[in-house]
Amino acid sequence: MYTKDGQLWIATGETPIMLNPAMANRHGLIAGATGTGKTISLKVMAETLSTAGVPIFMVDIKGDVCGIAKAGEENHHVTDQLEKCKVTEEFPYRDYPTVFWDVYGEKGIPVRTTVSHMGPTLISRLLGLNPTQEGVLEIAFRVADEEQLLLIDIKDLRSMLMYVSDNAKEIQAKYGNVSAQSVGAILRSLLSLENAGGDIFFGEPELDIRDWIRTNAQSAGIINVLDCVKLANQPLLYSTFLLWLLTDLYEMLPEVGDLDKPRMVFFFDEAHMLFNDAPKALVEKIEQVIRLIRSKGVGIYFITQSPADIPETILAQLGNRIQHALRAFTPAEQKAVKVAAQTFRPNPAFDTEEAISVLGTGEALVSFLDDDGAPSIVQRAFILPPQSFMGPCGDDIRNNIVNGSEFYLKYKDAVDNRSAYEELEEAREEKEKAAEEAKAEEERIKQAKEAEKERIAQEKEEARKKHEEEREYDRMERELKKKFSMVNKVASTALGQIGREVGRQVARGVFGNMKWF
């Protein structure tokens, strides 16, 4: 339905407006206020490219893009739009080959990447780090590379930062100052990221974007829909994820030059989130990727409210434009309308700036690149209605598609492989064990010394006591000798006196008896 003579039919003005598939990788913009038909244009372009055999990636912010997996139904809105687009042949309603993905793994196959793969620049943006903190993070990544430590998930990065902090003196001699305050700030930001669900995004198995570049058996491009209803509530995580996709795609794909049709096309809704508060260096990186990725056969289409949401250097790279209505009630809104009008090649048949303010729903200003790559004159046109369902497809259809996908088993379960956390924990435990053993050995030596000291003191005490005992024994011996000497003396004196008295008495007796003779 959407292809005519090798061209892609997107809208109808005075005549059908065609997109040359060879120019579809020159990027594009779908802009307009809320409720003016941006989602319809997004779905129609995705369906058209898929029919041409181009794989698609698109984000589902509001939860209604998923209806692309369900056949549409006839209603008066579609009938009216078909009349405006001058469609006379039968309009077939159909579904499109779809795979659902979800960072949180709730409404699609889980999408993960590793901390190392995302790199310090994007993670710094994700964490909202200042230049000093970003420098510390870059040091942590460099040390991890040198130590061959894999940074897979947040706990790996946390362990790496703690390792860098613990070894700051050795590391800063080579790479510069690593302050404990900066490390602490990064760790607090990691905690906030975990609370926002960012920890689910980092891990393995890691997404291989080549799994998105596929066609089905009928050669239709597979449409990969990322459910972002929940993710969009975390704008920084959402925008950083999309930036990672762009960077990874650019680094992964080889150069192919000009192709008859894109190798793949990405549609990024709420594109202003990519650039809000983005540092200049990051915007320059995005510009570089946008400028060079088309040579790898990839087209990037941004969907946002106003062209003013996109930096001028990047806006200049977007050759295919669909501009829906913009309201101009305030001076700022009037300026946005003027900017939007200036991005088109004027059509003398109408005033572009005036037309932007009065476009109806499903109506847009359209300008695609011609066969030579030059912007065509802007045309006021009606966008074709989608052939798929206008609203959500329903959980039953979604679940059947998810569970039946060949990638469900590949990605559904997270795997915690050995990485920096395990390596550093093991090293820390070994260090603690060695420290405990050293402490125990030190305690043993200390106790042995104290025991030896106590033994020596005890021996000295025993020697002292023995010496005291010997002295006491000698004293007592001297006392006893002294006492025995006195006793002997007294005894000798007494015996002497007794002896003399006895002698005299004996003598008297002898001599007295002699008188009798």
C-alpha positions as CSV (number, residue, x, y, z in Angstrom):
1,M,0.0,0.0,0.0
2,Y,2.7,2.5,1.0
3,T,5.1,1.8,-1.9
4,K,4.7,3.1,-5.4
5,D,7.3,2.7,-8.1
6,G,10.0,2.1,-5.4
7,Q,9.1,5.2,-3.5
8,L,7.5,5.4,-0.1
9,W,4.1,7.1,0.1
10,I,3.8,9.1,3.3
11,A,1.3,11.9,2.6
12,T,-0.8,13.6,0.0
13,G,-0.8,17.3,-0.9
14,E,-1.8,18.3,-4.4
15,T,-0.2,15.0,-5.4
16,P,1.2,12.0,-3.4
17,I,4.3,12.9,-1.4
18,M,6.9,10.3,-1.7
19,L,10.1,9.6,0.3
20,N,13.0,8.1,-1.7
21,P,14.2,5.2,0.4
22,A,17.8,6.0,-0.6
23,M,17.4,9.3,1.2
24,A,15.7,7.9,4.3
25,N,19.1,7.5,6.1
26,R,19.6,11.3,5.8
27,H,17.7,11.6,9.1
28,G,14.6,13.6,9.8
29,L,12.3,15.4,12.2
30,I,8.6,15.0,13.1
31,A,7.5,18.0,15.1
32,G,4.2,19.5,16.4
33,A,2.2,20.3,19.4
34,T,0.5,17.7,21.5
35,G,-2.5,16.1,19.8
36,T,-1.7,17.3,16.3
37,G,-0.8,13.9,14.8
38,K,2.9,13.3,15.5
39,T,2.2,9.7,16.6
40,I,0.3,9.0,13.4
41,S,3.2,10.3,11.3
42,L,5.6,8.2,13.3
43,K,3.6,5.0,12.8
44,V,3.1,5.6,9.1
45,M,6.8,6.2,8.5
46,A,7.7,3.1,10.5
47,E,5.1,1.0,8.7
48,T,6.2,2.2,5.3
49,L,9.9,1.5,6.0
50,S,9.1,-1.9,7.5
51,T,7.1,-2.8,4.3
52,A,10.2,-1.8,2.3
53,G,12.3,-4.2,4.3
54,V,13.9,-1.7,6.7
55,P,14.3,-2.8,10.4
56,I,12.9,-0.2,12.8
57,F,13.5,0.9,16.4
58,M,10.9,3.2,18.0
59,V,10.1,4.3,21.5
60,D,6.6,4.1,23.0
61,I,6.2,7.0,25.4
62,K,2.5,7.1,25.9
63,G,1.8,3.3,25.5
64,D,-0.1,3.5,22.2
65,V,2.6,2.9,19.7
66,C,2.4,-0.8,20.6
67,G,-0.8,-1.0,18.5
68,I,1.5,-1.4,15.5
69,A,1.5,-5.2,16.4
70,K,-2.3,-5.4,15.9
71,A,-4.3,-5.0,12.7
72,G,-6.2,-1.7,12.4
73,E,-9.9,-1.4,12.3
74,E,-12.1,0.7,10.0
75,N,-13.6,3.8,11.6
76,H,-14.7,7.2,10.4
77,H,-11.4,8.9,11.4
78,V,-9.5,6.6,9.0
79,T,-12.2,6.9,6.3
80,D,-12.1,10.7,6.4
81,Q,-8.3,10.7,6.3
82,L,-8.2,8.3,3.4
83,E,-10.5,10.7,1.5
84,K,-8.3,13.6,2.2
85,C,-5.3,11.6,1.0
86,K,-7.2,10.7,-2.2
87,V,-6.8,7.0,-1.6
88,T,-9.1,5.2,-4.0
89,E,-7.9,1.6,-3.9
90,E,-8.7,-0.8,-1.1
91,F,-7.0,0.1,2.2
92,P,-5.8,-3.2,3.9
93,Y,-5.6,-3.2,7.7
94,R,-2.7,-5.3,9.0
95,D,-0.3,-5.8,11.9
96,Y,3.5,-5.6,11.6
97,P,6.3,-7.9,12.8
98,T,7.1,-6.5,16.2
99,V,9.4,-7.3,19.1
100,F,8.7,-5.6,22.5
101,W,11.6,-4.4,24.7
102,D,11.6,-2.8,28.1
103,V,14.5,-1.6,30.3
104,Y,12.6,-2.7,33.3
105,G,11.7,-6.1,31.8
106,E,8.0,-5.6,32.6
107,K,6.4,-5.0,29.2
108,G,9.0,-6.4,27.0
109,I,12.3,-8.3,26.8
110,P,14.9,-6.8,29.1
111,V,17.4,-4.4,27.7
112,R,20.8,-4.2,29.5
113,T,24.2,-2.9,28.9
114,T,27.4,-2.9,31.0
115,V,28.9,0.0,32.9
116,S,32.1,-0.4,30.9
117,H,30.2,-0.3,27.6
118,M,28.4,2.8,28.5
119,G,31.6,4.5,29.5
120,P,32.4,7.3,31.9
121,T,31.1,10.2,29.8
122,L,27.5,9.0,29.6
123,I,27.5,7.7,33.1
124,S,28.7,11.1,34.4
125,R,25.8,12.7,32.6
126,L,23.5,10.0,34.0
127,L,24.7,10.7,37.5
128,G,24.8,14.5,37.1
129,L,28.4,14.8,38.0
130,N,30.5,18.0,38.0
131,P,33.8,18.1,36.0
132,T,35.9,17.2,39.1
133,Q,33.7,14.2,39.9
134,E,33.7,13.2,36.3
135,G,37.5,13.2,36.3
136,V,37.5,10.9,39.3
137,L,35.1,8.6,37.5
138,E,37.4,8.5,34.4
139,I,40.3,7.6,36.7
140,A,38.3,4.7,38.1
141,F,37.6,3.4,34.6
142,R,41.2,3.8,33.6
143,V,42.4,1.9,36.7
144,A,39.8,-0.8,36.0
145,D,41.2,-1.2,32.5
146,E,44.8,-1.5,33.8
147,E,43.8,-3.9,36.5
148,Q,41.7,-5.9,34.0
149,L,38.6,-5.6,36.2
150,L,35.3,-5.9,34.4
151,L,32.7,-3.1,35.2
152,I,29.4,-4.8,34.5
153,D,26.9,-3.5,37.0
154,I,26.5,-0.8,39.6
155,K,28.0,-2.9,42.4
156,D,31.1,-3.3,40.3
157,L,31.4,0.5,39.8
158,R,30.8,1.1,43.5
159,S,33.6,-1.4,44.5
160,M,35.9,0.2,41.9
161,L,35.3,3.7,43.4
162,M,36.0,2.4,46.9
163,Y,39.2,0.7,45.7
164,V,40.3,4.0,44.1
165,S,39.6,5.8,47.3
166,D,41.4,3.3,49.4
167,N,44.5,3.5,47.2
168,A,44.3,7.2,46.5
169,K,47.9,8.0,47.4
170,E,49.3,5.5,44.9
171,I,46.8,6.4,42.2
172,Q,46.9,10.2,42.4
173,A,50.7,10.1,41.8
174,K,49.9,8.8,38.3
175,Y,46.5,10.3,37.4
176,G,45.9,13.3,39.7
177,N,44.0,14.0,42.9
178,V,41.3,11.6,44.0
179,S,39.5,13.2,46.9
180,A,37.3,11.3,49.3
181,Q,34.6,14.0,48.9
182,S,34.3,13.4,45.2
183,V,34.2,9.6,45.6
184,G,31.5,10.1,48.3
185,A,29.4,12.3,46.0
186,I,29.6,9.8,43.2
187,L,28.6,6.9,45.5
188,R,25.6,9.0,46.7
189,S,24.6,9.6,43.0
190,L,24.8,5.9,42.4
191,L,22.4,5.3,45.2
192,S,20.0,7.7,43.7
193,L,20.3,5.9,40.3
194,E,19.6,2.6,42.0
195,N,16.5,4.0,43.6
196,A,15.3,5.2,40.2
197,G,15.7,1.7,38.8
198,G,18.9,2.3,37.0
199,D,20.5,-0.7,38.5
200,I,18.2,-2.9,36.4
201,F,19.6,-1.4,33.2
202,F,23.2,-2.4,34.0
203,G,24.1,-6.1,33.8
204,E,24.4,-9.1,31.6
205,P,23.5,-10.5,29.1
206,E,24.1,-7.3,27.3
207,L,22.0,-6.2,24.4
208,D,23.5,-6.9,21.0
209,I,21.9,-4.2,18.7
210,R,22.5,-6.5,15.8
211,D,19.5,-8.5,17.1
212,W,17.4,-5.5,16.1
213,I,18.6,-5.4,12.5
214,R,16.5,-8.2,11.1
215,T,13.7,-8.9,8.6
216,N,11.0,-11.6,8.8
217,A,10.3,-14.5,6.3
218,Q,8.3,-12.1,4.1
219,S,11.3,-9.6,4.0
220,A,9.5,-7.0,6.1
221,G,11.6,-5.1,8.6
222,I,11.2,-6.1,12.2
223,I,9.8,-3.2,14.3
224,N,11.5,-3.1,17.7
225,V,9.3,-1.2,20.2
226,L,10.9,0.0,23.4
227,D,8.2,0.6,26.1
228,C,9.2,3.9,27.7
229,V,6.0,4.7,29.7
230,K,7.8,4.1,32.9
231,L,11.3,5.0,31.7
232,A,10.1,8.5,30.6
233,N,9.4,9.3,34.2
234,Q,13.2,9.2,34.7
235,P,14.2,11.7,32.0
236,L,17.9,11.5,32.6
237,L,18.0,7.7,32.4
238,Y,15.8,7.8,29.3
239,S,17.9,10.3,27.4
240,T,21.2,8.7,28.5
241,F,19.9,5.3,27.3
242,L,19.0,6.8,23.8
243,L,22.5,8.4,23.6
244,W,24.1,5.1,24.4
245,L,22.1,3.5,21.6
246,L,23.3,6.0,19.1
247,T,26.9,5.7,20.2
248,D,26.9,2.0,20.3
249,L,25.2,1.7,16.9
250,Y,27.8,4.1,15.4
251,E,30.7,2.2,16.9
252,M,29.4,-1.2,16.0
253,L,28.4,-0.9,12.4
254,P,30.9,-0.8,9.5
255,E,30.9,1.8,6.8
256,V,28.6,1.0,3.8
257,G,28.3,4.2,1.9
258,D,25.1,5.0,0.0
259,L,22.5,2.2,0.0
260,D,19.2,1.8,-1.9
261,K,17.5,1.9,1.5
262,P,18.6,2.3,5.1
263,R,20.1,-0.6,7.0
264,M,18.0,0.5,10.0
265,V,16.0,3.6,11.1
266,F,15.6,4.9,14.6
267,F,12.7,7.0,15.9
268,F,13.4,8.9,19.1
269,D,10.3,10.4,20.7
270,E,10.5,13.3,23.2
271,A,13.9,14.2,21.6
272,H,14.2,17.4,23.7
273,M,15.2,15.1,26.6
274,L,18.4,14.2,24.8
275,F,19.6,17.8,24.9
276,N,18.2,19.3,28.1
277,D,21.1,20.4,30.2
278,A,23.5,18.5,28.0
279,P,27.1,19.8,28.2
280,K,28.6,21.2,25.0
281,A,31.0,18.3,24.6
282,L,28.1,15.8,24.7
283,V,26.1,17.8,22.1
284,E,29.2,17.8,19.9
285,K,29.4,14.1,20.3
286,I,25.8,13.6,19.3
287,E,26.3,15.9,16.3
288,Q,29.3,13.8,15.2
289,V,27.3,10.6,15.5
290,I,24.3,12.0,13.6
291,R,26.6,13.4,10.8
292,L,28.6,10.2,10.3
293,I,26.1,7.4,11.1
294,R,24.3,7.8,7.8
295,S,27.4,6.5,6.0
296,K,26.7,3.3,8.0
297,G,23.2,3.0,6.5
298,V,21.3,4.2,9.6
299,G,18.6,6.9,9.7
300,I,17.8,8.9,12.8
301,Y,14.4,10.6,13.2
302,F,13.6,12.9,16.2
303,I,10.1,13.4,17.3
304,T,9.5,16.6,19.4
305,Q,7.1,19.5,19.8
306,S,9.3,22.2,18.1
307,P,12.4,22.3,15.9
308,A,13.7,24.8,18.5
309,D,14.1,21.8,20.9
310,I,17.0,20.5,18.7
311,P,20.4,22.2,18.7
312,E,20.9,24.1,15.4
313,T,24.0,22.1,14.5
314,I,22.0,18.8,14.7
315,L,18.9,20.3,13.2
316,A,20.9,21.1,10.1
317,Q,21.6,17.3,9.7
318,L,17.8,16.5,9.5
319,G,16.9,16.5,5.8
320,N,13.4,15.0,5.9
321,R,10.8,17.1,7.8
322,I,7.2,16.6,8.9
323,Q,5.9,19.6,10.8
324,H,2.5,19.5,12.4
325,A,0.7,22.4,13.9
326,L,2.2,24.7,16.5
327,R,0.2,27.0,18.7
328,A,1.4,30.6,19.0
329,F,-0.3,32.3,21.9
330,T,2.8,33.7,23.7
331,P,5.9,35.5,22.3
332,A,8.0,32.4,22.9
333,E,5.5,30.2,21.0
334,Q,5.4,32.7,18.2
335,K,9.2,32.6,18.0
336,A,9.1,28.8,17.9
337,V,6.7,29.0,14.9
338,K,9.0,31.4,13.1
339,V,12.0,29.1,13.7
340,A,10.0,26.1,12.4
341,A,9.0,28.0,9.3
342,Q,12.5,29.0,8.5
343,T,13.7,25.3,8.5
344,F,11.7,24.7,5.2
345,R,12.3,25.6,1.7
346,P,9.5,28.2,1.0
347,N,6.5,27.4,-1.3
348,P,5.2,30.4,-3.1
349,A,1.7,29.0,-2.9
350,F,1.3,29.7,0.8
351,D,2.9,31.4,3.8
352,T,4.7,28.7,5.8
353,E,4.7,30.5,9.1
354,E,1.0,31.2,8.9
355,A,0.2,27.6,7.8
356,I,2.0,26.1,10.8
357,S,-0.5,27.8,13.1
358,V,-3.6,26.6,11.3
359,L,-2.9,23.0,10.4
360,G,-5.5,20.5,11.4
361,T,-5.0,17.2,13.1
362,G,-3.4,14.7,10.7
363,E,-2.3,17.6,8.5
364,A,1.3,18.7,8.2
365,L,3.9,20.6,6.3
366,V,6.1,18.0,4.5
367,S,9.5,18.3,2.9
368,F,11.6,15.3,1.9
369,L,15.0,15.2,0.2
370,D,14.8,14.7,-3.6
371,D,16.8,12.2,-5.6
372,D,19.8,14.6,-5.5
373,G,19.7,15.0,-1.7
374,A,18.3,18.6,-1.9
375,P,15.3,19.6,0.2
376,S,12.1,19.7,-1.8
377,I,9.7,22.7,-1.6
378,V,7.5,22.4,1.5
379,Q,4.0,21.1,0.8
380,R,0.9,21.3,2.9
381,A,-0.4,17.7,3.0
382,F,-2.5,15.1,4.9
383,I,-0.6,12.2,6.4
384,L,-1.8,8.7,5.4
385,P,-3.5,6.8,8.2
386,P,-1.7,3.8,9.7
387,Q,-2.8,0.3,8.7
388,S,-2.2,-1.0,12.2
389,F,-4.3,-0.4,15.3
390,M,-4.5,3.2,16.5
391,G,-4.5,2.5,20.2
392,P,-2.7,0.0,22.5
393,C,-2.5,-3.6,21.3
394,G,-3.5,-5.1,24.6
395,D,-1.5,-7.2,27.2
396,D,-2.5,-10.5,25.7
397,I,-1.0,-9.7,22.3
398,R,2.0,-8.1,23.8
399,N,2.7,-11.1,26.2
400,N,2.3,-13.6,23.3
401,I,4.8,-11.7,21.2
402,V,7.3,-11.3,24.1
403,N,7.1,-15.0,25.2
404,G,7.2,-16.2,21.6
405,S,10.3,-14.2,20.6
406,E,13.5,-16.0,19.9
407,F,15.3,-13.4,22.1
408,Y,13.2,-13.9,25.2
409,L,15.2,-16.8,26.5
410,K,18.5,-15.0,25.5
411,Y,17.8,-11.9,27.5
412,K,15.1,-12.6,30.1
413,D,17.3,-13.7,33.0
414,A,20.1,-11.5,34.4
415,V,23.4,-13.3,34.8
416,D,25.8,-12.2,37.5
417,N,29.2,-13.1,36.1
418,R,32.5,-12.7,37.9
419,S,33.6,-9.1,37.6
420,A,35.2,-6.2,39.5
421,Y,33.0,-6.7,42.5
422,E,33.9,-10.3,43.0
423,E,37.6,-9.7,42.2
424,L,37.9,-6.8,44.6
425,E,35.8,-8.5,47.3
426,E,38.1,-11.5,47.1
427,A,41.1,-9.3,47.2
428,R,39.6,-7.4,50.2
429,E,38.8,-10.7,52.0
430,E,42.3,-12.0,51.3
431,K,43.8,-8.7,52.5
432,E,41.6,-8.8,55.6
433,K,42.5,-12.5,56.2
434,A,46.2,-11.6,55.8
435,A,45.7,-8.7,58.2
436,E,43.9,-10.9,60.7
437,E,46.7,-13.5,60.4
438,A,49.3,-10.8,60.8
439,K,47.4,-9.4,63.7
440,A,47.1,-12.9,65.2
441,E,50.8,-13.5,64.6
442,E,51.6,-10.2,66.2
443,E,49.4,-11.1,69.1
444,R,51.0,-14.5,69.4
445,I,54.5,-12.9,69.4
446,K,53.3,-10.3,71.9
447,Q,51.9,-13.0,74.1
448,A,55.1,-15.1,73.7
449,K,57.1,-12.0,74.7
450,E,54.8,-11.4,77.6
451,A,55.0,-15.0,78.6
452,E,58.8,-14.9,78.3
453,K,58.9,-11.7,80.3
454,E,56.6,-13.2,82.9
455,R,58.8,-16.3,83.0
456,I,61.9,-14.3,83.5
457,A,60.2,-12.2,86.2
458,Q,59.0,-15.4,87.8
459,E,62.5,-16.8,87.7
460,K,63.8,-13.6,89.2
461,E,61.2,-13.7,91.9
462,E,61.9,-17.3,92.6
463,A,65.7,-16.5,92.7
464,R,64.9,-13.6,94.9
465,K,62.8,-15.7,97.2
466,K,65.4,-18.4,97.2
467,H,68.0,-15.9,98.0
468,E,65.8,-14.5,100.8
469,E,65.3,-18.0,102.1
470,E,69.0,-18.7,102.0
471,R,69.7,-15.4,103.8
472,E,67.0,-16.3,106.3
473,Y,68.5,-19.8,106.7
474,D,71.9,-18.3,107.2
475,R,70.5,-15.8,109.7
476,M,68.7,-18.5,111.5
477,E,71.8,-20.7,111.4
478,R,73.8,-17.8,112.8
479,E,71.2,-17.2,115.5
480,L,71.1,-20.9,116.4
481,K,74.9,-21.0,116.5
482,K,74.9,-18.0,118.6
483,K,72.3,-19.5,120.9
484,F,74.1,-22.8,121.0
485,S,77.3,-20.9,121.8
486,M,75.7,-19.1,124.7
487,V,74.1,-22.3,126.0
488,N,77.5,-24.1,125.7
489,K,79.1,-21.3,127.6
490,V,76.5,-21.2,130.3
491,A,76.6,-25.0,130.4
492,S,80.3,-25.0,130.6
493,T,80.3,-22.4,133.3
494,A,77.6,-24.3,135.2
495,L,79.4,-27.6,134.8
496,G,82.6,-26.1,135.8
497,Q,81.1,-24.8,139.0
498,I,79.3,-28.1,139.6
499,G,82.5,-30.0,138.9
500,R,84.4,-27.9,141.3
501,E,81.9,-28.2,144.1
502,V,81.7,-32.0,143.5
503,G,85.4,-32.1,143.5
504,R,85.6,-30.3,146.8
505,Q,83.1,-32.5,148.4
506,V,84.8,-35.6,147.1
507,A,88.1,-34.2,148.4
508,R,86.6,-33.5,151.8
509,G,85.3,-36.9,152.0
510,V,88.6,-38.5,151.0
511,F,90.6,-36.4,153.3
512,G,88.1,-36.6,156.1
513,N,88.3,-40.3,156.0
514,M,92.0,-40.1,156.1
515,K,91.8,-38.5,159.4
516,W,90.2,-41.6,160.8
517,F,93.2,-43.7,159.9
